[in-house]
Amino acid sequence: MKRDISFLPVEGIQVVIVRKPTELNQYDWQVYLINQNEVAIRNVFVTSKGYGFRDETQQQQQTTSTLRHYFPELQPNEHVAVETIMPDVFHLNNQYWVSYYIGDQIFDKKFIFVPDSITEQNLIQIHELGLEGILHT
């Protein structure tokens, strides 16, 4: 049972949404997972989905498809591209549920980018990637 599993706090894992310039002077937005721990993480699952309201009237709910990603291992101080994210869903809650193992211990955390938090005003330099983005720790 889930209540019998000991979940320790997640530390050293970050989800970041970065923008990459394209040849057409536009931006592609990518979601990355960064392991800042001094140990590798294994059996990494990332589940992503968007949910919220279609517009500011909050009359019509909107949800995206749930996407699942698996990475066998992420070495210390390594990062991996999880998926592309379209600006069309920035007005939603964008949730990334990350589960992984260190040794025999499972770790689990939801990273949620709240509606309209993915904006140019919130961009910071993400040194690990050499790009600007929105960081969630």
C-alpha positions in Angstrom: 0.0 0.0 0.0 1.1 3.6 -0.7 0.9 4.5 3.0 3.5 1.8 3.8 6.1 3.5 1.5 8.4 6.0 3.1 8.6 9.2 0.9 11.6 11.4 1.7 11.6 15.0 0.7 12.8 15.7 -2.9 15.9 17.8 -3.0 18.3 18.7 -5.9 15.7 18.1 -8.6 14.4 20.9 -10.7 11.9 21.3 -13.6 12.5 24.2 -15.8 10.8 25.6 -18.9 13.2 27.3 -21.2 12.9 29.1 -24.5 15.3 28.4 -27.4 15.6 30.9 -30.3 14.8 29.4 -33.7 16.1 30.3 -37.1 12.9 32.3 -37.8 13.5 34.7 -34.8 10.8 33.0 -32.8 11.1 30.7 -29.7 10.6 27.0 -29.1 9.7 26.3 -25.4 11.2 23.1 -23.9 10.7 21.4 -20.5 13.9 20.1 -18.9 14.6 18.0 -15.8 17.8 18.8 -13.9 19.5 16.5 -11.4 21.6 18.7 -9.1 22.3 15.8 -6.7 25.7 14.3 -6.3 24.3 10.9 -7.1 22.5 9.4 -10.1 18.7 9.0 -10.1 17.2 5.9 -11.7 13.9 4.8 -13.2 12.8 8.4 -13.7 9.1 8.8 -14.7 7.7 12.2 -15.6 4.0 12.6 -16.1 2.8 15.9 -17.5 -0.6 17.4 -18.0 -2.3 20.8 -18.2 -5.6 21.7 -16.5 -7.6 24.8 -15.7 -10.0 27.1 -17.5 -10.2 28.0 -21.2 -10.5 31.8 -20.5 -10.8 34.3 -17.7 -14.6 33.8 -17.4 -13.8 30.4 -15.8 -16.9 29.0 -17.4 -15.3 26.2 -19.5 -12.7 23.8 -18.1 -9.8 22.7 -20.3 -7.4 19.8 -19.9 -4.6 18.5 -22.0 -3.6 15.0 -22.7 -1.5 13.3 -20.1 2.0 12.5 -21.4 4.3 10.0 -19.8 8.1 10.0 -20.1 10.7 7.5 -18.9 14.4 8.0 -18.4 16.5 5.0 -17.2 19.1 7.1 -15.4 20.1 10.7 -15.0 23.7 11.2 -13.8 24.8 13.8 -11.2 24.5 17.4 -12.5 22.9 16.1 -15.7 19.8 17.4 -17.4 17.4 15.9 -20.0 14.8 17.4 -22.3 11.4 16.1 -21.3 9.1 17.6 -23.9 8.1 20.6 -26.0 5.5 22.9 -24.5 3.3 25.1 -26.6 2.5 28.7 -25.6 -1.2 27.8 -26.2 -1.2 26.1 -22.7 0.6 28.7 -20.7 -2.8 29.9 -19.3 -3.3 26.5 -17.6 -1.7 24.8 -14.6 1.1 22.8 -16.1 1.9 19.9 -13.8 5.0 17.7 -14.0 4.9 14.7 -11.6 8.4 13.4 -11.2 9.2 10.0 -9.6 12.6 8.4 -9.3 14.8 6.1 -7.3 18.1 6.8 -5.4 19.2 3.3 -4.4 16.1 1.5 -3.1 14.4 4.7 -2.0 11.6 6.2 -4.1 11.1 9.9 -4.4 8.1 11.7 -5.7 7.1 15.3 -6.3 4.6 17.4 -8.3 6.0 20.5 -9.9 3.1 22.9 -10.9 3.6 26.0 -13.1 0.5 28.0 -12.2 -1.5 29.8 -14.9 0.4 32.6 -16.7 3.6 32.1 -14.7 5.4 31.2 -18.0 6.0 34.8 -19.1 8.9 36.9 -20.2 8.7 38.9 -16.9 9.5 35.7 -15.0 12.5 34.6 -17.2 15.8 34.0 -15.4 19.1 32.7 -16.6 19.3 28.9 -16.3 23.1 28.4 -16.1 23.0 24.6 -16.5 21.4 25.1 -19.9 22.8 28.4 -21.0 19.2 29.6 -21.7 16.5 31.8 -20.2 13.6 30.1 -18.5 11.2 29.6 -15.7 12.6 27.6 -12.8 10.6 25.4 -10.4 12.4 23.8 -7.5 
